[in-house]
C-alpha cells in the first residue's frame, strides 16, 4: 500500500508490535468503553514512541475490527 502526502508517495507500514501491545491491553480491559481520553492517548504515544494521530487511528481501526 502507498499513501500520498503532499504529492509524494510513501510506503505504508504497520506499527511495531511493542507499540501496539500497551494499547491492545488497555483496549481489552476497557471493552465496555473503548475510548481513551486525550491524556491517555498522549501517554500511549509517549510510551509507544508513535505520534498522537497514529494512536487515535489505531483505536478507530481496532474498534471497527
Beta strands, then each sheet from edge to edge (+ up, - down):
strand 1: 2-5
strand 2: 8-11
sheet 1: 1+ 2-
end
